[in-house]
């Protein structure tokens, strides 16, 4: 029953299909989501005053200027090249796809480098939107629109808004924040396609966004198996696997194909094999050497310490393996694991371990919270919700410290900024 005493609808009939009705609480969905996005934007304002002198930032800014002035996507002939490994960077076409640099070109034209950071903000905004879109399909139906249930629904979205990793990434001209947002939005569209009568539109849009994610950075392609899983397990649609796979993957192929053609014509390969840090780079940049010497345990420790909610979520999947039999509850774990394993493999292959490389998996953490909350009984629910909210606030405070600390290029463990220990 709702507050008005009426039973909310449980399904919408479209032809022979039965589509679950959206829970009543989402009648204010866009208004509340807009407030969270506004809060996120206001929280990031201090980053507009930061300079962008980190090597990767200087690279992307130079690429944007090169695209603007010469139309070439290369660092050759630039002032920054003598400070970079010639084996990696002195090449006719840059190793990463050009979307991020292309999005920086309007700011390069206006000579407003400090405002170019809003491109990194965009990734965080898209992650918040995606968690909300997926979450409103993961909550149980019917879901009464009481004030208490409103908080439960929005809790993971609030967590995504306060995510320490994306706050940290959003202050730099790095690809990874935008990559996370494009990956998450693509996943959200494919997830919505499982339920919506507008399945065709969602599949095409999801495919186009997946292509854009690939044009930002190639590790986005690791999500291909997750997308395949979502396409082939429709909840309320007739199974037409060949048609649906074409609708989902052909737009991605169309978006990415020009880049692969250009890259293959230039180098004779589709994926560069020369991007891992070489001796030249590690001798001159100690941080890069430290990253190469790490192991996947570094990722696990940082994730658990900086966003502790990941621990009960992973434990839940271990003690309740039946959750993996349902597509909606299996999605966050599948998403998390495939990115974690793929990026860990790349790290072991010589690329090194930096937390920003894990950016595409961060939204999956907050979707796991929806699965975690689904197992709560009425007893103690408010207590658990308050505890998780406090964990989110703790994580957000730790991430927010970096909004005024541009000198740090890797996020540290809590309290390490005060040198409380050798963390």
N, C-alpha and C positions, 0 to 999 in steps of 0.2 A: 504494500500500500504506500502511496505517496503522502506527503503532508496534507494534501487536499482531500485525502480519503479515497482517491480513485486508484484502481489497479493499473499500473503502467502497461502499455502494450508489450507483448513479448515477441511478435514477429510481424513482418510486412510481407504480404504475398505479391509477388511479381511474376505473372504467368504461372508456371508450374513450380516456381522456386519459392522458398520461404527464407526471407532475409531477417536475421535477428534485429529487433528494433533497438535503436540507440537508447542507452539509459537516459532517464529524464534529466540527470544532472548536466548533460551537455547542452541544454538549452542556453546556458551561459558560457559555453565552451570557448568561443572565440573571444569574448570579452575578458575572461580570466586569463586566457593564453596571451592575449595582447598585453595585459598588465605585467605578466611575467617577462615577456620579451622586452618591454620598456624598462623594467627593473634591471634586467641583464645589461641593456645598453647603457643605462645611467651608471651602473657599477663599473663599467669599463672606461668611462670618460678619462680617468687619469692616464690611460695609455696613449692618449692623443698628444701628450707632452713628451713622450719618450723618443729618444733617437734610435736609429736602426743601423748599428754598426757591426752586428754579429756577422761572421763571414757568409752564412747562407742568405741572410737578409740582403747583404750587399750584392750577392750573386743575382737574386731575383729582381732586385731593383735595376741592376745593370741590364738584365735581359729585357725588362720592360722598356727601358730607354732604347735598347738596340732595336726592338720591334717597332718602336715609334719612329725612330730616325732613319733606319736603314731597311726595315722590313725583314731582317735576318734574325733568326733565333740562335744566337751564338755569342760566346764571350770573346771570340778572337778579335784582337785589336783593341780591347778595353783596358782601362787603367788597372783593373782589379786582377787581371790574368797573372802578372808576376808573383802574386801572393797565393796562387793556387797551383795544385799539381798539374803539370802540363799533360800528363798521361790521361787524366780524367777530364780536364776542362778545355784544353787547347784543341778543340775539335770543331768542325764546321756546323754541327747541330748539337745543341745541348742534350744531355742524357734524359732528363725528365720531360714529359709532355708539356705543352705550352699554356694550358688554361690559366694557371695561377699568374704567370707573367703577363698574359693578355689582360687579365682583370686589373692589373696594376697600371696598365698604360694610361687610362684617363688621369690618374693621379700624377704620373710622370709628365704628362702633357701640361698639367696645371702646376707642376713643380710643388706639389703638396705631399711630400713623402710621409709626414707624420699622420696625415689622414688616411693614408693607404691601408693602415691597420684595420679599417672597417671591413676589408675583405676577409681578414682572419676572424673578425667578429661574426661575419655571416655564417661561418661554419658552426659556431656555438648556437646561433639562432635556429639554424636548420635542425640541429640535434634536439633542441627543446621541442620544436614543432613535431618532430618525428616520434619522440617518446609519447607525446600527448596523443597523436593520431593512432599509434599502435595501442596505447594503453586503453583508450576508450572502447576498443574491441576486445581487450583482455579482461575487463571487469565483468563480473557475472551479471546476467540478465534474469529477471528485472533487478534494477539497482536503484532503490529509493533515493530521491534527491534530498535527503536530510543534510543538515549542516555537517554532521559527523562524517557521513559518507563522502561529502564533497572533499573534506580534508584527506580521506583515505585515497580517493582517486587522484588528487593533485600531488600527493606526497612524492611519488617518483619524479614527476615533472619538476617539482621544486628542487629535488636532488640534482637533476640534470642542470638546472639553472645555476646551482651552486657548485657544480663539478669543479674540483681544483685543477684538474688537468687541462680542461678547456679554458678556464680562466688564465692559466699559465700560458697556454699556446696563443690565446687571443691578444697577447701584447707584443707579438713578434710577426714579422713578415715571413712566415713559414707556411708551407703548403698544407701541413698536417691538419690544422683546424678546419680548413675548407674541405679537405678530403673527408674528414669525419662527418661533416654535415651533409655532403653529397651522398656518401654511402648510406647514412641513416635515412635520408629522405627517399632514396631509391628503395630501401628495404621497407619503409613505411607504405609506399605505393604498392609494392608487390604484396604486402600483407593485407592491405585494404582490398586488393583485387580478389582475395579469397572469399570475401563476404559481399562485395558490392554488386548490384545489378549492372553497374557501369564498369564491368570487369575489363573490357577491351581498352577503355581509356586509361584505366589504372596501369594495365600491363605496358602499354606504349609509353606512358609517362615514366613509369619505373625503369624501363629499358633505356630511355633517353637520359635519365639522371644517372643511371649506372655507367653509361658511356661518358658522361661528363666527369664522373668520379675517376674513371680510367684516364681521362685526359688531364686530370690533376696529378695523379701519381699511380703508377702501375700496380702497386700492392692492392688497390681496390679490387682487382680482378680475383683476388682470393675469395671474395664473397660469392663468386659464381655458383658453387655448390649449394649455398644457402638459398640463393634465388631460385635455383633449379628445384629445390625442395618446396619452396613456397608456391611456385607455379604448378607443380604436379600434385599438390594436395589441396585443391579448392574445397572450401567448406560448404558453399551453397551454389555451386555451379556445375553444369554438366562437364564431365572430363573430356576435354579435347586437347590432348597433350601436344600434338604436332602444331596445331594452330596457335595454342597459347605460348609455346616455346618460341615460335616465330615472332609473335607479337611482343614478347618480352626481350628477346636477344637481338633481333634484327635492328631495332633502333639504336641499341648500344653499338652494334657493329658499324652502322652508318656513321655514327658520331666519331668513333675512334679510327675508322679505316684510313682517312687521309693522313693521320699521324703515322700509322704503321707503314703506309706506302712511302711517305717521305723518308722515314727512318731506314727502311729496308733499302731504298734506292741509294741512300748515302753510305750505309755501313754493311749491307748484306746480311744483317741480322734483325730480328724483331725486338729483342730485349738486349740492352747493353750489358756486356760482361766486364766492363772496366770501371764500374762505379764504386766498388768497395775501396776503403781507404788504403793507400799504398804507403811505402816507407817514407816517401817525400812528405806526405801529409802528417803521418804520425810523429815524425821527428819535429815538426814545427807546431803542431797543435796537440798538446798533452791531453786535452779533453777527449779528442778523437781516439788517442791511444787507450785511454781509460775505458772508453765505450767498447772498443774491440776486445778488451781483456775480460769483459764481464760475461756472465752466463744467464740463462733464462731465470735462474733464481733471483736475479736482480729485479726482473719484472714482477715476479710473484711478491717479493718483499715490499716493493714500492706500492703496488696495488693494494695490498692488505693494510699497509700503514697509512696511506693517504686517503683511501676510501674504504674504511673497515667494514662497511655493509656487504662487501663482496664475500666475506667469510661465512656468515650465516646463509647467504644465498647458495654458495657452492655446497655447503654441508647439506642443505635441504635436498639438492639434487642427488647427493650420495645416499641419503637415508630414504629417499622416496624416488627410486628409479622409474616408477610408473609415470612420473611426470613427463618423461621423454617420449611416451607413447602418444601424447597429444601434441598436435602441431603447434598450437599457440604457446603452450608452456615449454616446449622443446626449443622453440626458436631462439630465445635469448642465450641459452647455453650453447647451442650449435654455433651461433654468431660469435659468441665470446671465444669458444675453443678454436674455431678455424682461423680466426685472426691471430690469436695468441700463438698457435702452433706455426702458422705461416711466417709471422714476423720473427719468431724465435729461430726458425730454420734459417731465415735470411741473416739473422744476427750471427749464428754459428758459422755461416758461410763466409763471414768476414766483414759484413756491413756494420757490426757493432750493435750495442744495446743502448738506446735512448728512449725515454718514456714517450716522447712525441711520436715515435714510430707506431705505437699501439693505438693511436687516436681513433681508428675506425671501430674499435671494440668498446669504447667508453659508453655509448648509449645502451649497449646490451646489459650493462651492469644495472641500470635503473629499470629496465624491463624485467630483470630477475626479481626486483623488489615487488612488482605486481604478482608474480608467482608466489613469492614469500608471503605476501599479505593474504592470498587466497586460502592459505591454510590456517589462518587465525580464526579462533572461535570468538564468540561474543565476550567471553571472560578475558579481561586483560588486554583487549584490543587497543584501547586508548593508551595504555602504558607502553605497549610495543611501538605504537605509532609515534609517541612522544620521544622514545629512545632513538628511533631512526631519524626523526627530525633533528635531534641534537647531534647525531653523528653527521648528518648533512651540513649542519651549521659549522661544526668543527672542521670538516673538510673544506667548506667554503672559506672560512677564515684563513686557513693555511694557504689556500690558493691565492687569496686576495692580497696577501703580503707581497706577492710578486708584481702587483699592479704598479708599485712604486719602486721596484728593484730590478731595473733592466739589466744589471750586470750578470744575473744568473741565467745560464743557458740550459740548465738541467734542474728539474724540480727536486727539492730535497725532502728528507723525512721531516715530520713534525718536530719543531723545536730546534732543528739543526741550525737554523739561522742565528740562534742565540748561542750556539756552541755549547749547549748544555752537555753534550757528550761527543763522542767521536762518530756520530751517525753520519 
